[in-house]
Every structure is written in structure tokens, then in C-alpha cells.
């Protein structure tokens, strides 16, 4: 399309020609001239509108291109962030899996290390009902500290549980290696509880005698508890053995029934 200024020049020349010829036939030429001026005005307005629309489109086109470029950049940035996040997520999953495997291996290793503690606790629980009453009087509160059998040994309580196992085991072994004397409340077949003097030989056998010598008993480990066999005929021998042990009379041979061997629950 020719530039607007060129069209205006052509229209101006045409109008001059028509004005010049209007003198030959003024009424008819004037009417045609007016109509032509209207057409020219419409044409000029159309060209102006076209030019304005073209300018506006060019401005909008540039704006749209800028917005398109901005959107493309945002998409590229979002894709880059997504890629980074995906990489980090994969890395985090791998690290979490590795940590889980390491924790599992550590737990298995600790379980192997702690197995002897659990086994020693189980052994002490089995042994407790077979221990002499004189020993349990002193260690009953310590045995009560043993955790339930279904509680696993953890890193947090392994030290305390190992210490308790050592303490109880040491006390039991020391008691088993010596002779002890004390007093217990026992119930004879008559049903009346009596306080009796007791001579304990390690974990194997105990001898009990009443103060007046009327009752005597021999104690041995039973299936579920310490058992007493009432033997009144042994009262004098047991009293003599106690006096010798307490160094209240000279040593002498005393015949007493003994059961040799270690305590087996």
C-alpha cells in the first residue's frame, strides 16, 4: 500500500483538477466534487485507521514477543529446577536407603554383641528358683531388676544390664564357694512357723535346726523352689556343726547327709 502522504498528494491534484473544471458546469461538478470529497475523507480515515491498527499491532507484537520470551525463560527455569529437584530426590532416596541398610546392619551387629547379655539374664532367671533362701534374702531386690525376657537389649540399656548380670553372677559364685550361717523362718509339718538356725553349704545343701533342738531339716534345690526334708534326728549333729563353724567349740567330725554336684535347674 502506498504511503499516506503520496495518496494525499494524488487526491489534492485530483481535487485541483476537478475545481478547475467546475467552472464549465458548476452545478453538476459541484455535486460530484462534494461526493468525491466525502469518498476521499473516508479513504483518508480508513488509511489512518489502518496505519493506527498497524502501529498498534506492531507494538502489541513486540509486547507479545517479549512476553513469549519471558514465558519461555520461565519454562526453562522451571524445567531446570525440576531437574535439580529430581536429582536431589533420587540422591536423597539413595542416601535414605543406604542409611536404612546401615542401620539394619548395625542393629544386627549389636544384637550379636548383646546376645551374651540376654543369655546370661535368661540363665539367672532359670537359676533364681533354685537358689537358697539365705542368698535370695540378700539378692531378691537385685533379681527383681532383671528385665522381662521379651525386652531386647539396646545400646541405651546394655551397660546397666551387663553390670547387673556381673553383680548377680559374682554374688552367686561367691556364695557357692563358701559356707554360710543365718536364720530363716520355716514352716514344719505341724503348720506353725518357726525361726531356725541354718548352716548353708554353697548352693547345694542347707541344714536347719530349731533353737530347742526339737526340729531339724535338710534343704536342697527343688524343681521350682528350695525344698526342706524334715529330719528331727539330725538336730544334735546340725547344732554341733553350727557351733564348730561359729568357733564356739573345738572342731570335730559330724555326720550329715550331703548331695554332691552343682545346682542344675
Rosetta blueprint (number, residue, H / E / L):
1 X L
2 X L
3 X L
4 X H
5 X H
6 X H
7 X H
8 X H
9 X H
10 X H
11 X H
12 X H
13 X H
14 X H
15 X H
16 X H
17 X H
18 X H
19 X H
20 X H
21 X H
22 X L
23 X L
24 X L
25 X L
26 X H
27 X H
28 X H
29 X H
30 X H
31 X H
32 X H
33 X H
34 X H
35 X H
36 X H
37 X H
38 X H
39 X H
40 X H
41 X H
42 X H
43 X H
44 X H
45 X H
46 X H
47 X H
48 X H
49 X H
50 X H
51 X H
52 X H
53 X H
54 X H
55 X H
56 X H
57 X H
58 X H
59 X H
60 X H
61 X H
62 X H
63 X H
64 X H
65 X H
66 X H
67 X H
68 X H
69 X H
70 X H
71 X H
72 X H
73 X H
74 X H
75 X H
76 X H
77 X H
78 X H
79 X H
80 X H
81 X H
82 X H
83 X H
84 X H
85 X H
86 X H
87 X H
88 X H
89 X H
90 X H
91 X H
92 X H
93 X H
94 X H
95 X H
96 X H
97 X H
98 X H
99 X H
100 X H
101 X H
102 X H
103 X H
104 X H
105 X H
106 X H
107 X H
108 X H
109 X H
110 X H
111 X H
112 X H
113 X H
114 X H
115 X H
116 X H
117 X H
118 X H
119 X H
120 X H
121 X H
122 X H
123 X H
124 X H
125 X H
126 X H
127 X H
128 X H
129 X L
130 X L
131 X L
132 X L
133 X H
134 X H
135 X H
136 X H
137 X H
138 X H
139 X H
140 X H
141 X H
142 X H
143 X H
144 X L
145 X L
146 X L
147 X L
148 X L
149 X L
150 X L
151 X L
152 X L
153 X L
154 X L
155 X L
156 X L
157 X L
158 X H
159 X H
160 X H
161 X H
162 X H
163 X H
164 X H
165 X H
166 X H
167 X H
168 X H
169 X H
170 X H
171 X H
172 X H
173 X H
174 X H
175 X H
176 X H
177 X L
178 X L
179 X E
180 X E
181 X E
182 X E
183 X E
184 X E
185 X E
186 X E
187 X E
188 X L
189 X L
190 X L
191 X L
192 X L
193 X E
194 X E
195 X E
196 X E
197 X E
198 X E
199 X E
200 X E
201 X E
202 X L
203 X L
204 X L
205 X E
206 X E
207 X E
208 X E
209 X E
210 X E
211 X L
212 X L
213 X L
214 X L
215 X L
216 X E
217 X E
218 X E
219 X E
220 X E
221 X E
222 X L
223 X L
224 X L
225 X L
226 X E
227 X E
228 X E
229 X E
230 X E
231 X L
232 X H
233 X H
234 X H
235 X H
236 X H
237 X H
238 X H
239 X H
240 X H
241 X H
242 X H
243 X H
244 X H
245 X H
246 X L
247 X L
248 X L
249 X L
250 X L
251 X L
252 X L
253 X L
254 X L
255 X L
256 X L
257 X L
258 X L
259 X L
260 X L
261 X L
262 X L
263 X L
264 X L
265 X L
